[in-house]
Amino acid sequence: MGTITVSELQANLRKVMRRVERGETFDITSMRKVVARLVPPEDKQQEARKTLKEIARTAAFHDVLSPLGEAWEAEKQ
């Protein structure tokens, strides 16, 4: 995480924005006090993939297509 003053941000906005696009985070300071944080947006697709991978790692898969041991009434007709 980087730190940048408000005046440095104003002078280098495009350069800082490119760095944020690549994943960097910046604390923005004014009079040596952190007043804001500039962070890249959440990648919702990446988070969803991470969640699905975790589910796949721990889930138990069963045969859902084969018939059960007993016949259903609907199958008898």
Distance bins in CASP14 RR format, pairs under 12 A and 6 or more apart:
PFRMAT RR
TARGET T0000
AUTHOR 0000-0000-0000
RMODE 2
METHOD distances of the structure
MODEL  1
1 19 0 0 0 0 0 1 0 0 0 0 0
1 20 0 0 0 0 0 1 0 0 0 0 0
1 23 0 0 0 0 0 1 0 0 0 0 0
1 24 1 0 0 1 0 0 0 0 0 0 0
1 25 1 0 1 0 0 0 0 0 0 0 0
1 26 1 0 0 1 0 0 0 0 0 0 0
1 27 1 0 0 1 0 0 0 0 0 0 0
1 28 0 0 0 0 0 1 0 0 0 0 0
1 34 0 0 0 0 0 1 0 0 0 0 0
1 37 0 0 0 0 1 0 0 0 0 0 0
1 38 0 0 0 0 1 0 0 0 0 0 0
1 39 0 0 0 0 1 0 0 0 0 0 0
1 40 0 0 0 0 0 1 0 0 0 0 0
2 8 0 0 0 0 0 1 0 0 0 0 0
2 9 0 0 0 0 0 1 0 0 0 0 0
2 16 0 0 0 0 1 0 0 0 0 0 0
2 19 0 0 0 0 1 0 0 0 0 0 0
2 20 0 0 0 0 0 1 0 0 0 0 0
2 23 0 0 0 0 0 1 0 0 0 0 0
2 24 1 0 0 1 0 0 0 0 0 0 0
2 25 1 0 0 1 0 0 0 0 0 0 0
2 26 1 0 1 0 0 0 0 0 0 0 0
2 27 1 0 0 1 0 0 0 0 0 0 0
2 28 0 0 0 0 1 0 0 0 0 0 0
2 29 0 0 0 0 0 1 0 0 0 0 0
2 34 0 0 0 0 0 1 0 0 0 0 0
2 37 0 0 0 0 1 0 0 0 0 0 0
2 38 0 0 0 0 1 0 0 0 0 0 0
2 39 0 0 0 0 0 1 0 0 0 0 0
3 9 0 0 0 0 0 1 0 0 0 0 0
3 16 0 0 0 0 0 1 0 0 0 0 0
3 24 0 0 0 0 0 1 0 0 0 0 0
3 25 0 0 0 0 0 1 0 0 0 0 0
3 26 1 0 0 1 0 0 0 0 0 0 0
3 27 1 0 1 0 0 0 0 0 0 0 0
3 28 1 0 0 1 0 0 0 0 0 0 0
3 29 1 0 1 0 0 0 0 0 0 0 0
3 30 0 0 0 0 0 1 0 0 0 0 0
3 32 0 0 0 0 1 0 0 0 0 0 0
3 33 0 0 0 0 0 1 0 0 0 0 0
3 34 1 0 0 1 0 0 0 0 0 0 0
3 35 0 0 0 0 0 1 0 0 0 0 0
3 36 0 0 0 0 0 1 0 0 0 0 0
3 37 0 0 0 0 0 1 0 0 0 0 0
3 38 0 0 0 0 0 1 0 0 0 0 0
4 10 0 0 0 0 1 0 0 0 0 0 0
4 11 0 0 0 0 1 0 0 0 0 0 0
4 12 1 0 0 1 0 0 0 0 0 0 0
4 13 0 0 0 0 0 1 0 0 0 0 0
4 15 0 0 0 0 0 1 0 0 0 0 0
4 16 1 0 0 1 0 0 0 0 0 0 0
4 17 0 0 0 0 0 1 0 0 0 0 0
4 19 0 0 0 0 1 0 0 0 0 0 0
4 20 0 0 0 0 0 1 0 0 0 0 0
4 24 0 0 0 0 0 1 0 0 0 0 0
4 25 0 0 0 0 0 1 0 0 0 0 0
4 26 1 0 1 0 0 0 0 0 0 0 0
4 27 1 0 0 1 0 0 0 0 0 0 0
4 28 1 0 1 0 0 0 0 0 0 0 0
4 29 1 0 0 1 0 0 0 0 0 0 0
4 30 0 0 0 0 0 1 0 0 0 0 0
4 34 0 0 0 0 0 1 0 0 0 0 0
4 35 0 0 0 0 0 1 0 0 0 0 0
4 36 0 0 0 0 0 1 0 0 0 0 0
4 37 0 0 0 0 0 1 0 0 0 0 0
4 38 0 0 0 0 1 0 0 0 0 0 0
5 11 0 0 0 0 1 0 0 0 0 0 0
5 12 0 0 0 0 0 1 0 0 0 0 0
5 16 0 0 0 0 0 1 0 0 0 0 0
5 26 0 0 0 0 0 1 0 0 0 0 0
5 27 0 0 0 0 0 1 0 0 0 0 0
5 28 1 0 0 1 0 0 0 0 0 0 0
5 29 1 0 1 0 0 0 0 0 0 0 0
5 30 1 0 0 1 0 0 0 0 0 0 0
5 31 0 0 0 0 1 0 0 0 0 0 0
5 32 0 0 0 0 1 0 0 0 0 0 0
5 33 0 0 0 0 0 1 0 0 0 0 0
5 34 0 0 0 0 0 1 0 0 0 0 0
5 35 0 0 0 0 1 0 0 0 0 0 0
5 36 0 0 0 0 0 1 0 0 0 0 0
6 12 0 0 0 0 0 1 0 0 0 0 0
6 13 0 0 0 0 0 1 0 0 0 0 0
6 16 0 0 0 0 0 1 0 0 0 0 0
6 26 0 0 0 0 0 1 0 0 0 0 0
6 27 0 0 0 0 0 1 0 0 0 0 0
6 28 1 0 0 1 0 0 0 0 0 0 0
6 29 1 0 0 1 0 0 0 0 0 0 0
6 30 1 0 1 0 0 0 0 0 0 0 0
6 31 0 0 0 0 1 0 0 0 0 0 0
6 32 0 0 0 0 0 1 0 0 0 0 0
6 33 0 0 0 0 0 1 0 0 0 0 0
6 34 0 0 0 0 0 1 0 0 0 0 0
6 35 1 0 0 1 0 0 0 0 0 0 0
6 36 0 0 0 0 1 0 0 0 0 0 0
6 38 0 0 0 0 0 1 0 0 0 0 0
7 13 0 0 0 0 0 1 0 0 0 0 0
7 28 0 0 0 0 0 1 0 0 0 0 0
7 29 0 0 0 0 1 0 0 0 0 0 0
7 30 0 0 0 0 1 0 0 0 0 0 0
7 31 0 0 0 0 0 1 0 0 0 0 0
8 15 0 0 0 0 1 0 0 0 0 0 0
8 16 0 0 0 0 1 0 0 0 0 0 0
8 26 0 0 0 0 1 0 0 0 0 0 0
8 27 0 0 0 0 0 1 0 0 0 0 0
8 28 0 0 0 0 1 0 0 0 0 0 0
8 29 0 0 0 0 1 0 0 0 0 0 0
8 30 0 0 0 0 0 1 0 0 0 0 0
8 38 0 0 0 0 0 1 0 0 0 0 0
9 15 0 0 0 0 1 0 0 0 0 0 0
9 16 1 0 1 0 0 0 0 0 0 0 0
9 17 0 0 0 0 1 0 0 0 0 0 0
9 19 0 0 0 0 0 1 0 0 0 0 0
9 20 0 0 0 0 0 1 0 0 0 0 0
9 26 1 0 0 1 0 0 0 0 0 0 0
9 27 0 0 0 0 0 1 0 0 0 0 0
9 28 1 0 1 0 0 0 0 0 0 0 0
9 29 0 0 0 0 1 0 0 0 0 0 0
9 30 0 0 0 0 1 0 0 0 0 0 0
9 35 0 0 0 0 0 1 0 0 0 0 0
9 36 0 0 0 0 1 0 0 0 0 0 0
9 37 0 0 0 0 0 1 0 0 0 0 0
9 38 1 0 0 1 0 0 0 0 0 0 0
10 16 0 0 0 0 1 0 0 0 0 0 0
10 28 0 0 0 0 0 1 0 0 0 0 0
10 30 0 0 0 0 0 1 0 0 0 0 0
12 18 0 0 0 0 1 0 0 0 0 0 0
12 19 0 0 0 0 1 0 0 0 0 0 0
12 20 0 0 0 0 0 1 0 0 0 0 0
12 26 0 0 0 0 0 1 0 0 0 0 0
12 28 0 0 0 0 0 1 0 0 0 0 0
12 38 0 0 0 0 0 1 0 0 0 0 0
13 19 0 0 0 0 0 1 0 0 0 0 0
13 20 0 0 0 0 0 1 0 0 0 0 0
13 26 0 0 0 0 0 1 0 0 0 0 0
13 28 0 0 0 0 0 1 0 0 0 0 0
13 38 0 0 0 0 0 1 0 0 0 0 0
14 20 0 0 0 0 0 1 0 0 0 0 0
14 21 0 0 0 0 0 1 0 0 0 0 0
15 21 0 0 0 0 0 1 0 0 0 0 0
15 22 0 0 0 0 0 1 0 0 0 0 0
15 24 0 0 0 0 0 1 0 0 0 0 0
15 26 0 0 0 0 0 1 0 0 0 0 0
16 22 0 0 0 0 0 1 0 0 0 0 0
16 23 0 0 0 0 0 1 0 0 0 0 0
16 24 0 0 0 0 1 0 0 0 0 0 0
16 25 0 0 0 0 0 1 0 0 0 0 0
16 26 1 0 0 1 0 0 0 0 0 0 0
16 27 0 0 0 0 0 1 0 0 0 0 0
16 28 0 0 0 0 1 0 0 0 0 0 0
16 38 1 0 0 1 0 0 0 0 0 0 0
16 39 0 0 0 0 0 1 0 0 0 0 0
16 40 0 0 0 0 0 1 0 0 0 0 0
17 23 0 0 0 0 0 1 0 0 0 0 0
17 24 0 0 0 0 0 1 0 0 0 0 0
17 26 0 0 0 0 0 1 0 0 0 0 0
17 38 0 0 0 0 1 0 0 0 0 0 0
17 39 0 0 0 0 0 1 0 0 0 0 0
17 40 0 0 0 0 1 0 0 0 0 0 0
18 24 0 0 0 0 1 0 0 0 0 0 0
18 40 0 0 0 0 0 1 0 0 0 0 0
19 25 0 0 0 0 1 0 0 0 0 0 0
19 26 1 0 0 1 0 0 0 0 0 0 0
19 38 0 0 0 0 1 0 0 0 0 0 0
19 39 0 0 0 0 0 1 0 0 0 0 0
19 40 0 0 0 0 1 0 0 0 0 0 0
20 26 1 0 0 1 0 0 0 0 0 0 0
20 28 0 0 0 0 0 1 0 0 0 0 0
20 37 0 0 0 0 0 1 0 0 0 0 0
20 38 1 0 1 0 0 0 0 0 0 0 0
20 39 1 0 0 1 0 0 0 0 0 0 0
20 40 1 0 1 0 0 0 0 0 0 0 0
20 41 0 0 0 0 1 0 0 0 0 0 0
21 38 0 0 0 0 0 1 0 0 0 0 0
21 39 0 0 0 0 0 1 0 0 0 0 0
21 40 1 0 0 1 0 0 0 0 0 0 0
21 41 0 0 0 0 1 0 0 0 0 0 0
21 43 0 0 0 0 0 1 0 0 0 0 0
22 40 1 0 0 1 0 0 0 0 0 0 0
23 38 0 0 0 0 0 1 0 0 0 0 0
23 39 0 0 0 0 1 0 0 0 0 0 0
23 40 1 0 1 0 0 0 0 0 0 0 0
23 41 0 0 0 0 1 0 0 0 0 0 0
23 42 0 0 0 0 0 1 0 0 0 0 0
23 43 0 0 0 0 1 0 0 0 0 0 0
23 46 0 0 0 0 0 1 0 0 0 0 0
24 37 0 0 0 0 0 1 0 0 0 0 0
24 38 0 0 0 0 1 0 0 0 0 0 0
24 39 0 0 0 0 1 0 0 0 0 0 0
24 40 1 0 0 1 0 0 0 0 0 0 0
25 34 0 0 0 0 0 1 0 0 0 0 0
25 36 0 0 0 0 0 1 0 0 0 0 0
25 37 1 0 0 1 0 0 0 0 0 0 0
25 38 1 0 0 1 0 0 0 0 0 0 0
25 39 1 0 1 0 0 0 0 0 0 0 0
25 40 1 0 0 1 0 0 0 0 0 0 0
25 41 0 0 0 0 0 1 0 0 0 0 0
26 34 0 0 0 0 0 1 0 0 0 0 0
26 35 0 0 0 0 0 1 0 0 0 0 0
26 36 0 0 0 0 1 0 0 0 0 0 0
26 37 1 0 0 1 0 0 0 0 0 0 0
26 38 1 0 1 0 0 0 0 0 0 0 0
26 39 0 0 0 0 1 0 0 0 0 0 0
26 40 0 0 0 0 0 1 0 0 0 0 0
27 33 0 0 0 0 1 0 0 0 0 0 0
27 34 1 0 1 0 0 0 0 0 0 0 0
27 35 0 0 0 0 1 0 0 0 0 0 0
27 36 1 0 0 1 0 0 0 0 0 0 0
27 37 1 0 1 0 0 0 0 0 0 0 0
27 38 0 0 0 0 1 0 0 0 0 0 0
27 39 0 0 0 0 1 0 0 0 0 0 0
28 34 1 0 0 1 0 0 0 0 0 0 0
28 35 1 0 1 0 0 0 0 0 0 0 0
28 36 1 0 1 0 0 0 0 0 0 0 0
28 37 1 0 0 1 0 0 0 0 0 0 0
28 38 1 0 0 1 0 0 0 0 0 0 0
28 39 0 0 0 0 0 1 0 0 0 0 0
29 35 1 0 0 1 0 0 0 0 0 0 0
29 36 0 0 0 0 1 0 0 0 0 0 0
29 37 0 0 0 0 0 1 0 0 0 0 0
29 38 0 0 0 0 0 1 0 0 0 0 0
30 36 0 0 0 0 1 0 0 0 0 0 0
40 46 0 0 0 0 0 1 0 0 0 0 0
41 47 0 0 0 0 0 1 0 0 0 0 0
42 48 0 0 0 0 0 1 0 0 0 0 0
42 50 0 0 0 0 0 1 0 0 0 0 0
43 49 0 0 0 0 1 0 0 0 0 0 0
43 50 0 0 0 0 1 0 0 0 0 0 0
44 50 0 0 0 0 0 1 0 0 0 0 0
44 51 0 0 0 0 0 1 0 0 0 0 0
45 51 0 0 0 0 0 1 0 0 0 0 0
45 52 0 0 0 0 0 1 0 0 0 0 0
46 52 0 0 0 0 0 1 0 0 0 0 0
46 53 0 0 0 0 0 1 0 0 0 0 0
47 53 0 0 0 0 0 1 0 0 0 0 0
47 54 0 0 0 0 0 1 0 0 0 0 0
48 54 0 0 0 0 0 1 0 0 0 0 0
48 55 0 0 0 0 0 1 0 0 0 0 0
49 55 0 0 0 0 0 1 0 0 0 0 0
49 56 0 0 0 0 0 1 0 0 0 0 0
50 56 0 0 0 0 0 1 0 0 0 0 0
50 57 0 0 0 0 0 1 0 0 0 0 0
51 57 0 0 0 0 0 1 0 0 0 0 0
51 58 0 0 0 0 0 1 0 0 0 0 0
51 59 0 0 0 0 0 1 0 0 0 0 0
52 58 0 0 0 0 0 1 0 0 0 0 0
52 59 0 0 0 0 1 0 0 0 0 0 0
53 59 0 0 0 0 0 1 0 0 0 0 0
55 61 0 0 0 0 0 1 0 0 0 0 0
62 68 0 0 0 0 0 1 0 0 0 0 0
63 69 0 0 0 0 0 1 0 0 0 0 0
67 74 0 0 0 0 0 1 0 0 0 0 0
67 75 1 0 0 1 0 0 0 0 0 0 0
68 75 0 0 0 0 0 1 0 0 0 0 0
69 75 0 0 0 0 0 1 0 0 0 0 0
70 76 0 0 0 0 0 1 0 0 0 0 0
71 77 0 0 0 0 0 1 0 0 0 0 0
END
